[in-house]
Amino acid sequence: MDHIQGRDLAGKVALIAGGGGIGAAVARRLAAEGCRVVLGDKDGDGAERDAGAIRADGGECMAVAYDQSDEASVAALVQKTVDGVGAPDFAFVNAMDMAAVEYDTDLLDIDMGVFDQTLAVGLRGSVLVARAVMPYLAARRGAIVFTSSDAAHFGEPCRFAYAMTKSAVNALMRHIASRWGPQGVRANAILPGIVMIPRMAEKMDEAIQSRLVAGSRSTRLGRGEDIAAMVAMLFSKDGEWVNGQTISVNGGGTMRP
């Protein structure tokens, strides 16, 4: 794997909490930048397949199975990172229980088990990961990036638990930037648009994809690599003066001041 030059990421340790499409793309990009990557996901076999592909391409990546809704499991993920690769310089907090989100309806209709699971992984789990990595990031003047969503701003008639979770993640991110920014820690959130990860591409036929592109301000839908490029920038010296921000990477799908 040919390392991308100029961002000063080589040799740094990056923990990715939440694999799948976007997480795997971020792992590939950071490994290409020379990072030593740990890819954590509840689907341990899937994480190992993605990590194995990165290693086959010359990158360094270790897979760890963990449950983001479980505090002990999150602590073990971070400890395995420290023991197996080194203290993390960066953390990308990406996990969400999308199976629960599929049943996220409205205030009166939602099953409270779905509500609790959505927040347990997406919000409480994000807090758990941030708490576990923060001592390392503070010591190493590192950076943390959360996957948020424009759903935090839309005010949709459905998916309100998901939107609540992402709004709260934005608040968590700003808290970290305010509390630990003076110690050199940077915290930001990326708000992806429609990103055609493999799971989504399998479910959405080309006609629907074409209609979405026709109604957008871009010439295509998103790719995991688009999000990965922003994560790499925010972790690098190029992102050294970006802190406390929600950054939409969505082909112009939303436009906010």
C-alpha positions as a Markdown table, in Angstrom:
| # | Residue | x | y | z |
|---|---|---|---|---|
| 1 | Met | 0.0 | 0.0 | 0.0 |
| 2 | Asp | 1.5 | 3.3 | -1.1 |
| 3 | His | 1.2 | 5.8 | 1.8 |
| 4 | Ile | -0.3 | 9.2 | 1.1 |
| 5 | Gln | 2.3 | 11.9 | 1.9 |
| 6 | Gly | 2.1 | 15.2 | 3.5 |
| 7 | Arg | -0.5 | 14.8 | 6.3 |
| 8 | Asp | 1.8 | 13.6 | 9.1 |
| 9 | Leu | -0.5 | 10.7 | 10.0 |
| 10 | Ala | 2.1 | 7.9 | 9.5 |
| 11 | Gly | 2.7 | 5.9 | 12.7 |
| 12 | Lys | -0.3 | 7.4 | 14.5 |
| 13 | Val | -2.9 | 5.1 | 16.1 |
| 14 | Ala | -6.5 | 5.4 | 15.0 |
| 15 | Leu | -9.4 | 3.7 | 16.7 |
| 16 | Ile | -12.6 | 3.3 | 14.6 |
| 17 | Ala | -15.6 | 2.5 | 16.8 |
| 18 | Gly | -18.2 | 1.1 | 14.4 |
| 19 | Gly | -17.3 | -0.6 | 11.1 |
| 20 | Gly | -19.6 | -1.4 | 8.2 |
| 21 | Gly | -19.5 | 0.7 | 5.1 |
| 22 | Ile | -18.3 | 4.1 | 6.3 |
| 23 | Gly | -16.1 | 2.7 | 9.1 |
| 24 | Ala | -14.4 | 0.3 | 6.7 |
| 25 | Ala | -13.8 | 3.2 | 4.2 |
| 26 | Val | -12.3 | 5.3 | 7.0 |
| 27 | Ala | -10.1 | 2.4 | 8.0 |
| 28 | Arg | -8.8 | 2.0 | 4.5 |
| 29 | Arg | -8.0 | 5.6 | 4.1 |
| 30 | Leu | -6.3 | 6.0 | 7.4 |
| 31 | Ala | -4.2 | 2.9 | 6.8 |
| 32 | Ala | -3.2 | 4.3 | 3.4 |
| 33 | Glu | -2.1 | 7.5 | 5.2 |
| 34 | Gly | 0.2 | 5.3 | 7.3 |
| 35 | Cys | -1.9 | 5.0 | 10.5 |
| 36 | Arg | -2.0 | 1.9 | 12.6 |
| 37 | Val | -5.7 | 1.2 | 12.7 |
| 38 | Val | -8.0 | -0.7 | 15.0 |
| 39 | Leu | -11.4 | -1.4 | 13.5 |
| 40 | Gly | -14.1 | -2.3 | 16.1 |
| 41 | Asp | -17.5 | -3.6 | 15.3 |
| 42 | Lys | -20.3 | -5.7 | 16.8 |
| 43 | Asp | -19.9 | -7.9 | 13.7 |
| 44 | Gly | -16.4 | -9.2 | 14.5 |
| 45 | Asp | -16.3 | -11.5 | 11.5 |
| 46 | Gly | -17.1 | -8.5 | 9.2 |
| 47 | Ala | -14.6 | -6.3 | 10.9 |
| 48 | Glu | -11.9 | -9.0 | 10.4 |
| 49 | Arg | -12.7 | -9.4 | 6.7 |
| 50 | Asp | -12.3 | -5.6 | 6.2 |
| 51 | Ala | -9.1 | -5.6 | 8.4 |
| 52 | Gly | -7.7 | -8.5 | 6.4 |
| 53 | Ala | -8.3 | -6.8 | 3.1 |
| 54 | Ile | -6.4 | -3.7 | 4.4 |
| 55 | Arg | -3.5 | -5.9 | 5.6 |
| 56 | Ala | -3.4 | -7.7 | 2.3 |
| 57 | Asp | -3.0 | -4.3 | 0.7 |
| 58 | Gly | 0.0 | -3.5 | 2.9 |
| 59 | Gly | -1.8 | -1.5 | 5.6 |
| 60 | Glu | -1.9 | -2.1 | 9.4 |
| 61 | Cys | -5.3 | -2.9 | 10.8 |
| 62 | Met | -6.5 | -5.0 | 13.8 |
| 63 | Ala | -10.1 | -6.0 | 14.1 |
| 64 | Val | -11.9 | -6.2 | 17.5 |
| 65 | Ala | -15.4 | -7.4 | 18.2 |
| 66 | Tyr | -17.3 | -5.2 | 20.7 |
| 67 | Asp | -20.7 | -4.0 | 21.8 |
| 68 | Gln | -21.0 | -0.2 | 22.0 |
| 69 | Ser | -24.0 | -0.4 | 24.3 |
| 70 | Asp | -21.9 | -2.3 | 26.9 |
| 71 | Glu | -19.5 | -0.2 | 29.1 |
| 72 | Ala | -17.2 | -3.2 | 29.8 |
| 73 | Ser | -17.0 | -4.1 | 26.1 |
| 74 | Val | -16.2 | -0.5 | 25.1 |
| 75 | Ala | -13.4 | -0.4 | 27.8 |
| 76 | Ala | -12.1 | -3.7 | 26.5 |
| 77 | Leu | -12.0 | -2.3 | 22.9 |
| 78 | Val | -9.9 | 0.6 | 24.0 |
| 79 | Gln | -7.6 | -1.6 | 26.2 |
| 80 | Lys | -7.1 | -4.0 | 23.3 |
| 81 | Thr | -6.1 | -1.0 | 21.1 |
| 82 | Val | -3.6 | 0.1 | 23.7 |
| 83 | Asp | -2.2 | -3.4 | 24.2 |
| 84 | Gly | -2.2 | -4.4 | 20.6 |
| 85 | Val | -1.3 | -1.3 | 18.6 |
| 86 | Gly | -0.6 | 1.6 | 21.1 |
| 87 | Ala | -2.4 | 4.5 | 22.8 |
| 88 | Pro | -4.8 | 6.1 | 20.4 |
| 89 | Asp | -4.1 | 9.4 | 18.8 |
| 90 | Phe | -7.5 | 9.5 | 17.0 |
| 91 | Ala | -10.9 | 8.1 | 17.5 |
| 92 | Phe | -13.7 | 7.9 | 14.9 |
| 93 | Val | -17.0 | 7.2 | 16.7 |
| 94 | Asn | -19.4 | 5.8 | 14.1 |
| 95 | Ala | -21.5 | 2.9 | 15.5 |
| 96 | Met | -25.3 | 3.0 | 15.3 |
| 97 | Asp | -27.8 | 0.1 | 15.6 |
| 98 | Met | -29.4 | 0.6 | 12.1 |
| 99 | Ala | -31.6 | -2.4 | 12.7 |
| 100 | Ala | -33.3 | -0.4 | 15.5 |
| 101 | Val | -33.4 | 2.7 | 13.3 |
| 102 | Glu | -35.5 | 0.8 | 10.7 |
| 103 | Tyr | -38.3 | 0.7 | 13.3 |
| 104 | Asp | -37.9 | 4.3 | 14.5 |
| 105 | Thr | -41.3 | 5.7 | 13.8 |
| 106 | Asp | -43.0 | 8.6 | 15.7 |
| 107 | Leu | -43.5 | 9.7 | 19.3 |
| 108 | Leu | -46.8 | 7.8 | 19.7 |
| 109 | Asp | -46.1 | 4.7 | 17.7 |
| 110 | Ile | -42.4 | 3.8 | 18.5 |
| 111 | Asp | -41.7 | 0.7 | 20.6 |
| 112 | Met | -39.7 | 1.9 | 23.6 |
| 113 | Gly | -37.3 | -0.9 | 23.2 |
| 114 | Val | -36.4 | 0.5 | 19.8 |
| 115 | Phe | -36.0 | 4.0 | 21.4 |
| 116 | Asp | -33.8 | 2.6 | 24.2 |
| 117 | Gln | -31.6 | 0.6 | 21.8 |
| 118 | Thr | -31.1 | 3.6 | 19.4 |
| 119 | Leu | -30.0 | 5.8 | 22.3 |
| 120 | Ala | -28.0 | 3.0 | 24.0 |
| 121 | Val | -25.7 | 2.5 | 21.0 |
| 122 | Gly | -25.8 | 5.9 | 19.3 |
| 123 | Leu | -25.8 | 8.3 | 22.3 |
| 124 | Arg | -24.8 | 6.4 | 25.4 |
| 125 | Gly | -22.3 | 4.3 | 23.5 |
| 126 | Ser | -20.7 | 7.5 | 22.0 |
| 127 | Val | -20.3 | 8.8 | 25.5 |
| 128 | Leu | -18.7 | 5.5 | 26.6 |
| 129 | Val | -16.2 | 5.6 | 23.7 |
| 130 | Ala | -15.4 | 9.2 | 24.3 |
| 131 | Arg | -14.9 | 8.7 | 28.0 |
| 132 | Ala | -12.6 | 5.7 | 27.4 |
| 133 | Val | -10.4 | 7.4 | 24.9 |
| 134 | Met | -10.2 | 10.9 | 26.3 |
| 135 | Pro | -7.3 | 10.4 | 28.7 |
| 136 | Tyr | -5.2 | 9.2 | 25.7 |
| 137 | Leu | -6.3 | 11.9 | 23.4 |
| 138 | Ala | -5.6 | 14.6 | 26.0 |
| 139 | Ala | -2.2 | 13.2 | 26.6 |
| 140 | Arg | -1.4 | 13.0 | 22.9 |
| 141 | Arg | -3.1 | 16.2 | 21.7 |
| 142 | Gly | -5.3 | 14.0 | 19.6 |
| 143 | Ala | -8.6 | 14.3 | 17.8 |
| 144 | Ile | -12.0 | 12.7 | 17.8 |
| 145 | Val | -14.6 | 12.7 | 15.1 |
| 146 | Phe | -18.3 | 11.6 | 15.4 |
| 147 | Thr | -20.6 | 10.4 | 12.7 |
| 148 | Ser | -23.7 | 12.7 | 13.1 |
| 149 | Ser | -26.5 | 13.3 | 10.6 |
| 150 | Asp | -28.4 | 16.1 | 8.9 |
| 151 | Ala | -31.4 | 14.4 | 10.5 |
| 152 | Ala | -30.4 | 16.4 | 13.6 |
| 153 | His | -31.6 | 19.5 | 11.7 |
| 154 | Phe | -34.4 | 18.2 | 9.4 |
| 155 | Gly | -37.2 | 17.8 | 11.9 |
| 156 | Glu | -38.6 | 14.7 | 10.1 |
| 157 | Pro | -42.0 | 13.3 | 10.9 |
| 158 | Cys | -40.4 | 9.9 | 11.6 |
| 159 | Arg | -37.0 | 8.6 | 12.9 |
| 160 | Phe | -37.2 | 11.0 | 15.8 |
| 161 | Ala | -35.1 | 8.8 | 18.1 |
| 162 | Tyr | -32.3 | 8.7 | 15.6 |
| 163 | Ala | -32.5 | 12.5 | 15.1 |
| 164 | Met | -32.5 | 13.0 | 18.9 |
| 165 | Thr | -29.4 | 10.8 | 19.2 |
| 166 | Lys | -27.5 | 12.8 | 16.5 |
| 167 | Ser | -28.5 | 16.1 | 18.0 |
| 168 | Ala | -27.1 | 14.9 | 21.3 |
| 169 | Val | -23.9 | 13.7 | 19.7 |
| 170 | Asn | -23.4 | 17.2 | 18.3 |
| 171 | Ala | -23.8 | 18.6 | 21.8 |
| 172 | Leu | -21.3 | 16.0 | 23.2 |
| 173 | Met | -18.8 | 16.9 | 20.5 |
| 174 | Arg | -19.0 | 20.6 | 21.3 |
| 175 | His | -18.6 | 19.8 | 25.0 |
| 176 | Ile | -15.4 | 17.9 | 24.3 |
| 177 | Ala | -14.1 | 20.7 | 22.1 |
| 178 | Ser | -14.8 | 23.3 | 24.8 |
| 179 | Arg | -13.5 | 21.3 | 27.7 |
| 180 | Trp | -10.4 | 19.8 | 26.1 |
| 181 | Gly | -9.6 | 22.1 | 23.2 |
| 182 | Pro | -7.3 | 24.2 | 25.4 |
| 183 | Gln | -5.3 | 21.0 | 26.0 |
| 184 | Gly | -4.9 | 20.4 | 22.2 |
| 185 | Val | -7.8 | 18.0 | 21.6 |
| 186 | Arg | -10.0 | 18.6 | 18.6 |
| 187 | Ala | -13.5 | 17.3 | 18.3 |
| 188 | Asn | -15.8 | 17.5 | 15.3 |
| 189 | Ala | -18.8 | 15.8 | 13.8 |
| 190 | Ile | -19.4 | 14.8 | 10.1 |
| 191 | Leu | -22.9 | 14.8 | 8.8 |
| 192 | Pro | -23.0 | 12.5 | 5.8 |
| 193 | Gly | -25.6 | 12.7 | 3.1 |
| 194 | Ile | -26.8 | 9.7 | 1.1 |
| 195 | Val | -23.7 | 7.5 | 1.1 |
| 196 | Met | -24.0 | 4.3 | -1.0 |
| 197 | Ile | -22.3 | 1.9 | 1.3 |
| 198 | Pro | -22.6 | -1.7 | 0.1 |
| 199 | Arg | -25.6 | -2.5 | 2.2 |
| 200 | Met | -27.6 | 0.4 | 0.9 |
| 201 | Ala | -26.5 | -0.2 | -2.7 |
| 202 | Glu | -27.9 | -3.7 | -2.5 |
| 203 | Lys | -31.3 | -2.4 | -1.4 |
| 204 | Met | -31.7 | 0.6 | -3.6 |
| 205 | Asp | -32.3 | 0.0 | -7.3 |
| 206 | Glu | -30.6 | 2.2 | -9.9 |
| 207 | Ala | -33.8 | 4.0 | -10.9 |
| 208 | Ile | -34.2 | 5.3 | -7.3 |
| 209 | Gln | -30.5 | 6.3 | -7.2 |
| 210 | Ser | -30.9 | 8.2 | -10.5 |
| 211 | Arg | -34.0 | 10.1 | -9.1 |
| 212 | Leu | -32.0 | 11.1 | -6.0 |
| 213 | Val | -29.2 | 12.4 | -8.1 |
| 214 | Ala | -31.5 | 14.3 | -10.3 |
| 215 | Gly | -33.1 | 16.0 | -7.3 |
| 216 | Ser | -29.7 | 16.9 | -5.7 |
| 217 | Arg | -27.1 | 19.6 | -6.1 |
| 218 | Ser | -24.4 | 17.1 | -7.2 |
| 219 | Thr | -23.6 | 14.8 | -10.0 |
| 220 | Arg | -23.6 | 11.6 | -7.9 |
| 221 | Leu | -24.5 | 10.1 | -4.6 |
| 222 | Gly | -22.0 | 9.8 | -1.8 |
| 223 | Arg | -19.3 | 7.2 | -1.3 |
| 224 | Gly | -17.7 | 6.0 | 1.9 |
| 225 | Glu | -14.4 | 7.4 | 0.5 |
| 226 | Asp | -16.0 | 10.9 | 0.7 |
| 227 | Ile | -16.5 | 10.7 | 4.4 |
| 228 | Ala | -13.1 | 9.0 | 4.9 |
| 229 | Ala | -11.3 | 11.9 | 3.1 |
| 230 | Met | -12.9 | 14.4 | 5.6 |
| 231 | Val | -12.0 | 12.3 | 8.6 |
| 232 | Ala | -8.4 | 12.1 | 7.4 |
| 233 | Met | -8.2 | 15.8 | 7.0 |
| 234 | Leu | -9.7 | 16.5 | 10.4 |
| 235 | Phe | -7.2 | 14.1 | 12.0 |
| 236 | Ser | -4.2 | 15.6 | 10.1 |
| 237 | Lys | -2.3 | 18.9 | 10.6 |
| 238 | Asp | -4.5 | 20.3 | 7.8 |
| 239 | Gly | -7.4 | 20.2 | 10.3 |
| 240 | Glu | -5.5 | 21.6 | 13.2 |
| 241 | Trp | -7.6 | 24.7 | 13.5 |
| 242 | Val | -11.0 | 23.0 | 13.0 |
| 243 | Asn | -12.7 | 22.3 | 16.3 |
| 244 | Gly | -16.2 | 22.1 | 17.6 |
| 245 | Gln | -17.8 | 21.9 | 14.1 |
| 246 | Thr | -20.6 | 20.0 | 12.5 |
| 247 | Ile | -19.5 | 19.5 | 8.9 |
| 248 | Ser | -22.0 | 18.3 | 6.3 |
| 249 | Val | -20.4 | 16.1 | 3.6 |
| 250 | Asn | -23.5 | 15.6 | 1.4 |
| 251 | Gly | -23.0 | 16.9 | -2.1 |
| 252 | Gly | -25.0 | 20.0 | -1.2 |
| 253 | Gly | -28.0 | 18.1 | 0.1 |
| 254 | Thr | -28.4 | 20.7 | 2.9 |
| 255 | Met | -27.1 | 24.2 | 3.0 |
| 256 | Arg | -26.8 | 25.8 | 6.4 |
| 257 | Pro | -25.0 | 28.9 | 7.7 |
